[in-house]
Structure formats: C-alpha cells, structure tokens
Amino acid sequence: MAAFIAENPEWYKDTKLMESWDTDYAPFGDRIGVMMAADTPFINDPTNVNGLMVYKTFNITDLGDDIHYTLNVFYDNTVYIYINGKLYFKNDANCGVGDWNGDYEPIEYNIDDQKLTLKDFLVKGTNYIAISIKNCWGGRELDLSLTYEKSSTKSTLKFFEQGTEWHYKVFYCPYTDGNGEIDGSASGGYYDEATDEMAKFIAENPNFTTDVEMLSSWPTAKAPFSAVAEEIGWTGSNHGLILYRTFNVTDVEKLKTADFFDWYCFYDNTIHVYLNGTEIFVDDGNCVTPDWNGGMTHYELDTATIAGLLKEGENHLVVTIKDAEWR
C-alpha cells in the first residue's frame, strides 16, 4: 500500500483509476461480524492483506443553509478520508494508540484550524469520497453513511482538537496486582495508601480542580499520553496522571440551546473529568471492574449540566487518570 501511494501520490484524485477497482457491498472487516462482511481479501485473507482503499460516488441536490449533512464512519484503523479530492479527516497514530473508533460516529473536519464543515467539501451534482485504511492489529473495519437533515439550524463547535497541549503532573503510584505482584498485569489489585502520591496529593489539595494558579504552573506536553510518551515520565510505577487545559467560549447563551455535548476520549483507565470544578464524566472501577475503553469513543454528556457549567470566556478542564495493569 505504501508502494502504491508512492507511485500514485494523488490516487484519491484519480477517479479513472478508482473506477477500475472491484466493487462490493460494505461493511469491510470483521468487527461488525464476519457473516456481514464484504467477501474481499481484506477479510478472507487478513494475514496478508491489511491495506484497503475504497471509492464511491454520490449525488447532492441541496446545499441550502437549512440543510445539515453528517458523515458517520466506523473505522479501524489508520484512516484517511478524502472528499472530492481534498483531505477531510485523518487519524493516523502509525500503529500506536487511538487511531480507530468503536462504532458509527459523526466525523468532522480535523486537518487544520480552519473552521470548515462537511458542506464546504460538497458540490451540487456528483461528488466522490475516497478512503484508505490500514489495519495494524486486532479487528478491522470500515463502513460509513452520509445523512442529512432538512430545515436544520444545526451547527457544530469544537472546544479543542485531539493532539493539543495540556498541563500535566505525573505521580508515583505503584500498583499491586491481583496476584500480589507490584506493577503486574493482573486485574483486581490495589494501590498502597502509603505510596500512592496521587491520592495523597488530592487529599492535601481538595480544591485542586479549581486552583488555576497551581494547574497552570505545571509543564505542558501534547496529547496523546501513554506509556510510549516517555518524555513526560508516565511509565513504570508512575501510574498517576493529572491533566489541565483551558478553552474559550464566546457565546454561552447560544451554547445553552445545544442539543447535546459530546466528550471524545480514549482512556485506560480510572478516569475522572472536571469542568470548572464539577465532575462531568467518571469511569472508575477501582481496579476491579473494567474502567477503560478500546479506542477513541464519544460519550454524550448531560446537556443541562454542561450548559449550566460553561462560562463566557475562559473555561477550565481537569482530567485525572490512574493506570492499573496496562497503559
């Protein structure tokens, strides 16, 4: 696949080339179910075929101001999505972390800081979409749908993107696993109160989620944070991590009329999220029940709660996460 792209660097614009490819019905892959999958080498020879490219045309008749389009994609993993020859979305962690999702999710433009929407990529008449996906390990999947809503006043606002900077603080928290092994991989373990520096920090700083002066004094680094991000020291017995960042709101009254607020996150594990000092999301199994997810996932938060917490101007987000077993 890399050789093909090297020889055809703008393959996603070459409609004549893509029209010559074989055709089959989605979904492609095995995560939805092998019995439903298209009968292609991507599924029936997964050992030798990890790369897939797809191409499809579709017709658009209405681009009016009162129509809202949504592109829903289930991908796993390392995906590039092009619409009418322009890169619209990519998620490529180079077989690292977080370059897949767990279901059909609305995919929005994420290439740069331009405030572009899906409609900016569409034209009246014939349109086309081209996608490349390369499976690294585990399951594989690609399927998508394009939907629209007429007489819509919908718009989308992102408070911040993936891969942005956070203030961070790492804590020494040795984990004794369910077999009694320190920093072992078995579930059902515990953190010793005597050595859990993160628990001690929270106990000594009960208002840490609103102590902006302290939080903003911490060093910064770009997400994602994982065991491979050794530069921040979240490795070994340093199982605890607290993150902090701000985002701005310019029209809080308009946001109070929002249909929903989504939190997108890939976490592992034991996570607590605070907005302006109030907890808005938690998944804490206390090292016993599963408290992690398997990829970038969206969670619809309580609309009334979030709308009531947002402030005009600067808002503050704090995340605590404590690894147990694997990271």
C-alpha positions in Angstrom: 0.0 0.0 0.0 2.9 2.4 0.8 4.5 1.5 -2.5 1.2 2.2 -4.3 0.8 5.6 -2.7 4.4 6.4 -3.5 3.7 5.6 -7.2 0.3 7.3 -7.1 0.7 10.2 -4.5 -2.6 11.7 -5.6 -4.5 8.5 -6.1 -7.6 10.0 -4.3 -8.0 12.4 -7.2 -7.6 9.9 -10.0 -11.3 8.9 -10.5 -10.5 6.9 -13.6 -8.1 4.8 -11.6 -10.5 4.2 -8.8 -13.4 3.5 -11.1 -11.4 0.5 -12.4 -11.3 -1.2 -9.0 -13.5 -4.1 -8.0 -16.9 -3.4 -6.3 -18.6 -5.0 -3.3 -21.0 -4.1 -0.5 -19.8 -2.7 2.8 -19.1 -3.3 5.6 -15.4 -4.2 5.1 -13.9 -6.0 8.0 -14.8 -8.3 11.0 -15.7 -6.0 13.9 -19.4 -5.8 12.9 -19.5 -9.5 12.1 -17.7 -11.8 9.6 -21.0 -13.0 8.2 -21.9 -9.4 7.2 -18.5 -8.5 5.8 -17.8 -8.0 2.1 -16.1 -11.0 0.6 -12.8 -9.4 -0.2 -9.1 -10.3 0.7 -9.3 -7.6 3.4 -11.5 -10.1 5.4 -10.9 -13.5 3.9 -7.1 -13.2 3.9 -6.4 -10.9 6.9 -2.9 -12.3 7.4 -1.6 -11.0 4.1 -4.0 -8.0 3.4 -4.0 -5.2 5.9 -4.5 -2.4 3.5 -7.8 -1.2 1.9 -8.8 1.7 -0.3 -12.4 2.4 -1.3 -14.1 4.9 -3.6 -17.7 5.8 -4.0 -19.7 8.5 -5.9 -22.9 10.1 -4.6 -25.3 12.8 -5.7 -26.1 16.1 -3.8 -29.1 18.1 -4.8 -29.4 20.6 -2.0 -26.7 22.7 -0.3 -29.0 25.3 1.2 -28.4 27.0 4.5 -31.2 25.0 6.2 -29.7 21.5 5.4 -27.2 19.8 7.7 -25.0 16.9 6.4 -23.4 14.3 8.7 -20.7 11.7 7.7 -20.8 8.7 10.1 -17.8 6.4 9.9 -16.8 3.1 11.7 -13.1 2.7 11.1 -10.2 0.5 12.4 -7.6 1.7 11.9 -5.2 4.4 10.5 -7.8 6.1 8.3 -7.5 8.9 5.6 -10.8 10.3 4.2 -10.9 12.4 1.1 -13.9 14.2 -0.3 -13.8 15.4 -3.9 -10.0 15.1 -3.9 -9.4 17.0 -0.6 -8.3 15.6 2.7 -11.2 15.9 5.1 -10.3 13.7 8.1 -7.3 11.6 9.2 -6.5 9.6 12.2 -3.0 8.0 11.9 -1.1 7.0 15.0 1.3 4.9 13.0 0.0 1.7 14.6 0.2 3.5 18.0 -2.8 4.4 20.0 -6.2 5.9 19.3 -6.4 5.6 15.5 -9.7 3.7 15.5 -13.2 4.1 16.9 -15.7 1.6 18.3 -18.9 2.4 16.3 -20.5 4.6 13.7 -19.6 8.1 14.8 -20.0 11.5 13.1 -16.7 12.5 11.6 -15.8 16.2 11.3 -13.1 18.1 9.5 -9.8 17.8 11.6 -6.9 18.7 9.2 -6.1 22.2 10.5 -7.5 25.1 12.4 -9.8 26.2 9.6 -13.5 26.2 10.6 -14.6 24.0 7.7 -17.7 21.8 7.7 -18.7 18.8 5.6 -20.8 21.1 3.5 -17.7 23.1 2.4 -16.4 19.9 0.7 -19.6 19.1 -1.2 -20.9 20.4 -4.6 -24.2 20.1 -6.3 -24.3 17.1 -8.5 -21.8 14.2 -8.5 -19.5 14.0 -5.5 -17.0 11.3 -4.6 -15.3 10.0 -1.4 -12.0 8.1 -1.3 -10.7 6.4 1.8 -7.5 4.5 2.7 -7.3 2.3 5.8 -4.6 0.1 7.1 -5.2 -2.4 9.9 -2.3 -2.9 12.4 -3.6 -5.4 14.9 -6.8 -6.7 16.4 -10.1 -6.2 14.5 -10.5 -4.3 11.3 -13.5 -2.4 10.0 -14.6 0.2 7.5 -18.2 1.3 6.9 -19.8 4.7 6.5 -23.1 6.6 5.9 -23.9 10.1 4.7 -27.1 11.6 6.2 -28.8 14.9 6.0 -31.5 16.9 7.9 -33.7 19.4 6.1 -34.9 22.6 7.8 -32.0 22.4 10.2 -30.3 25.2 12.2 -27.6 22.8 13.4 -24.0 23.8 13.7 -21.0 22.2 15.5 -18.5 23.8 17.8 -15.3 22.1 18.9 -13.8 23.4 22.1 -10.4 21.8 21.3 -8.9 19.2 19.0 -7.1 15.9 19.6 -3.4 16.2 19.9 -3.4 19.6 21.7 -1.3 20.7 24.6 -2.2 20.0 28.2 -0.5 20.9 31.5 0.4 17.7 33.3 1.6 16.2 36.5 2.8 12.6 36.9 2.5 10.8 40.3 4.3 7.8 41.7 1.6 5.2 42.4 2.9 1.6 42.5 0.1 -0.9 41.6 0.0 -4.2 43.3 -1.9 -6.5 41.0 -4.4 -9.3 41.9 -1.6 -11.8 42.1 0.4 -9.6 44.6 3.0 -8.6 42.0 4.0 -4.9 42.1 3.3 -3.3 38.7 2.0 -6.6 37.5 -0.6 -7.1 34.8 -3.4 -8.9 36.7 -6.7 -7.2 37.5 -8.2 -6.9 40.9 -5.3 -5.2 42.5 -4.9 -2.1 44.7 -2.7 1.0 45.4 -1.0 1.1 48.7 -2.1 4.2 50.7 1.5 4.7 51.9 3.0 5.0 48.4 0.0 6.5 46.4 1.3 10.0 45.8 -1.7 10.9 43.6 -4.2 10.0 46.3 -2.1 12.0 48.8 -2.0 15.0 46.5 -5.7 15.0 46.1 -6.3 14.6 49.8 -4.0 17.6 50.5 -5.4 19.7 47.7 -9.2 19.0 47.8 -9.8 22.1 45.6 -7.1 21.2 43.0 -9.6 21.2 40.1 -10.1 25.0 40.6 -6.6 26.0 41.6 -5.8 27.7 38.3 -2.6 29.2 39.6 -1.2 25.8 40.5 -2.5 23.9 37.5 -1.2 26.5 35.0 2.3 26.3 36.6 2.7 22.6 35.5 4.7 21.8 32.4 3.0 21.2 29.1 3.0 18.4 26.5 0.9 17.4 23.5 -1.5 14.5 23.7 -1.8 11.6 23.3 -0.4 10.5 26.6 0.6 6.8 27.0 3.4 4.5 28.0 5.2 5.3 24.8 5.2 9.0 25.6 8.2 8.6 27.9 9.2 12.2 27.8 6.5 13.0 30.4 7.5 10.1 32.7 4.1 8.3 32.7 5.9 5.0 32.9 6.8 2.2 35.3 5.4 2.8 38.8 4.2 6.3 37.9 0.6 5.2 37.3 -1.0 8.6 38.2 -1.6 11.5 35.8 -3.5 14.7 36.1 -4.1 16.9 33.1 -5.3 20.5 32.8 -6.2 22.8 29.9 -8.4 25.8 29.1 -10.8 26.6 26.3 -12.8 29.7 25.4 -16.5 30.2 25.0 -17.7 33.3 23.1 -21.4 32.9 23.2 -22.5 31.0 26.3 -26.2 31.8 25.8 -26.2 30.2 22.4 -24.5 27.1 23.8 -27.3 26.7 26.4 -29.6 25.8 23.5 -27.3 23.0 22.2 -28.9 19.6 21.5 -26.0 17.7 23.2 -22.4 17.9 24.3 -20.0 15.1 23.4 -16.9 14.1 25.2 -14.5 12.2 22.9 -11.8 10.2 24.7 -9.6 7.2 24.6 -8.7 6.3 28.2 -7.1 3.5 30.2 -8.0 3.6 32.9 -9.9 5.0 36.0 -10.8 8.4 34.7 -12.5 11.5 36.2 -13.2 14.6 34.2 -14.0 18.0 35.8 -15.4 21.1 34.1 -14.9 24.4 36.0 -14.5 22.3 39.2 -17.6 20.0 38.7 -17.2 16.3 37.8 -18.9 15.7 34.4 -17.6 12.2 33.5 -16.3 9.3 35.5 -15.4 5.7 34.9 -13.7 4.3 38.0 -13.8 0.6 38.6 -11.3 0.8 41.4 -9.0 -1.7 39.6 -11.7 -4.4 39.8 -14.3 -3.9 37.1 -13.3 -2.7 33.6 -12.8 1.1 33.6 -11.2 1.6 30.2 -12.4 1.8 26.6 -10.9 0.3 23.4 -10.4 3.4 21.3 -11.4 6.9 20.7 -15.1 6.9 21.8 -17.7 9.6 22.2 -19.9 10.0 25.2 -23.0 12.2 25.3 -22.8 14.2 28.4 -25.8 15.6 30.4 -26.8 18.7 28.4 -28.3 20.6 31.2 -25.3 20.1 33.5 -22.8 21.2 30.8 -24.8 24.2 29.7 -25.0 25.3 33.4 -21.3 25.0 34.0 -20.0 26.8 30.9 -18.8 30.4 31.4 -18.3 33.2 29.0 -14.6 33.5 28.3 -12.1 31.0 29.8 -13.2 27.6 31.0 -11.2 25.0 32.8 -10.9 21.3 32.2 -9.1 18.8 34.5 -8.7 15.1 34.0 -7.3 12.6 36.4 -6.4 9.1 35.3 -4.7 6.3 37.1 -3.4 3.3 35.3 -3.7 -0.3 36.6 -2.4 -3.3 34.7 -1.6 -2.0 31.2 -1.5 1.6 29.9 
